[in-house]
Amino acid sequence: MADPADVATGFRGAMRRLASGVAIIVGRGDGAPVGMAATSITSLTMDPPAVLVCVNQTAGLHACLSPGCPISVNLLSRHQRDVSAAFGGAVAREERFSVGQWTEDAQGLPMLEDAQANLACTIDSITPYGSHSIVVARVNAVRLSDAVEPLIYQDGAYL
Ligand SMILES: Cc1cc2nc3c(=O)[nH]c(=O)nc-3n(C[C@H](O)[C@H](O)[C@H](O)COP(=O)(O)O)c2cc1C
């Protein structure tokens, strides 16, 4: 059996070698929207159209998530590093929406302009696992950019 400390170090190194797109996940907060950067966004199924995202239970967004609640998933474009950094914690929660251009969708949730895609979703299930929760969300509506130019995160930096 490998030393757990070695596994942890190796696992961290392995994940730094995994290139991922970056999304901003937005939920309805208590009076104001709450958003967070996430690379754990994954296409789950086409039938029904659904995504999953893993959210740390300590994140501000986590308290806004429950089945039936709306979330918006905003896939970032290459020129939106500043938005990723802000929603990754560089900017205080209540000031994050001043970074990037945000408009409201039909559900009243902020949607990022010039993102690669905006997905309007409803949460179907939340499954706790370790420090995180696995959130499954049904996609109700999609808006796409013209060009395919996603922001990619790998080895602690943006490509
Ligand atoms: C590129 C990037 C990807 C991230 N991916 C995730 C993720 O998938 N899940 C997660 O819980 N936190 C992720 N984080 C960390 C959260 O965005 C960060 O901890 C954020 O500050 C949490 O929100 P809060 O400050 O409102 O609690 C990521 C951060 C960055 C910069």
The ligand as an SDF file (V2000), in Angstrom:
LIG
                    3D

 31 33  0  0  0  0  0  0  0  0999 V2000
   -9.5720   28.0180  -12.2710 C   0  0  0  0  0  0  0  0  0  0  0  0
  -10.2570   27.6670  -10.9560 C   0  0  0  0  0  0  0  0  0  0  0  0
  -11.0370   26.5090  -10.8790 C   0  0  0  0  0  0  0  0  0  0  0  0
  -11.6980   26.1670   -9.6950 C   0  0  0  0  0  0  0  0  0  0  0  0
  -12.4960   25.0460   -9.6780 N   0  0  0  0  0  0  0  0  0  0  0  0
  -13.2180   24.7580   -8.5640 C   0  0  0  0  0  0  0  0  0  0  0  0
  -14.1440   23.6760   -8.5610 C   0  0  0  0  0  0  0  0  0  0  0  0
  -14.3230   22.9760   -9.5510 O   0  0  0  0  0  0  0  0  0  0  0  0
  -14.8490   23.4460   -7.4130 N   0  0  0  0  0  0  0  0  0  0  0  0
  -14.6800   24.2100   -6.2860 C   0  0  0  0  0  0  0  0  0  0  0  0
  -15.3550   23.9480   -5.2700 O   0  0  0  0  0  0  0  0  0  0  0  0
  -13.8050   25.2470   -6.2610 N   0  0  0  0  0  0  0  0  0  0  0  0
  -13.0960   25.5490   -7.3760 C   0  0  0  0  0  0  0  0  0  0  0  0
  -12.2400   26.6200   -7.3920 N   0  0  0  0  0  0  0  0  0  0  0  0
  -12.0720   27.4080   -6.1780 C   0  0  0  0  0  0  0  0  0  0  0  0
  -13.2140   28.4040   -5.9750 C   0  0  0  0  0  0  0  0  0  0  0  0
  -13.5330   29.1210   -7.1640 O   0  0  0  0  0  0  0  0  0  0  0  0
  -12.7950   29.4220   -4.8890 C   0  0  0  0  0  0  0  0  0  0  0  0
  -12.4330   28.7250   -3.7280 O   0  0  0  0  0  0  0  0  0  0  0  0
  -13.8750   30.4320   -4.6030 C   0  0  0  0  0  0  0  0  0  0  0  0
  -13.2690   31.5070   -3.9180 O   0  0  0  0  0  0  0  0  0  0  0  0
  -14.9930   29.8720   -3.7440 C   0  0  0  0  0  0  0  0  0  0  0  0
  -15.9820   30.8340   -3.5590 O   0  0  0  0  0  0  0  0  0  0  0  0
  -16.1510   31.6920   -2.1880 P   0  0  0  0  0  0  0  0  0  0  0  0
  -14.9110   32.5400   -2.0620 O   0  0  0  0  0  0  0  0  0  0  0  0
  -17.3920   32.4880   -2.4630 O   0  0  0  0  0  0  0  0  0  0  0  0
  -16.3170   30.7060   -1.0680 O   0  0  0  0  0  0  0  0  0  0  0  0
  -11.5740   26.9840   -8.5600 C   0  0  0  0  0  0  0  0  0  0  0  0
  -10.7790   28.1590   -8.6280 C   0  0  0  0  0  0  0  0  0  0  0  0
  -10.1440   28.4990   -9.8190 C   0  0  0  0  0  0  0  0  0  0  0  0
   -9.3310   29.7680   -9.9070 C   0  0  0  0  0  0  0  0  0  0  0  0
  1  2  1  0
  2  3  1  0
  2 30  2  0
  3  4  2  0
  4  5  1  0
  4 28  1  0
  5  6  2  0
  6  7  1  0
  6 13  1  0
  7  8  2  0
  7  9  1  0
  9 10  1  0
 10 11  2  0
 10 12  1  0
 12 13  2  0
 13 14  1  0
 14 15  1  0
 14 28  1  0
 15 16  1  0
 16 17  1  0
 16 18  1  0
 18 19  1  0
 18 20  1  0
 20 21  1  0
 20 22  1  0
 22 23  1  0
 23 24  1  0
 24 25  2  0
 24 26  1  0
 24 27  1  0
 28 29  2  0
 29 30  1  0
 30 31  1  0
M  END
$$$$
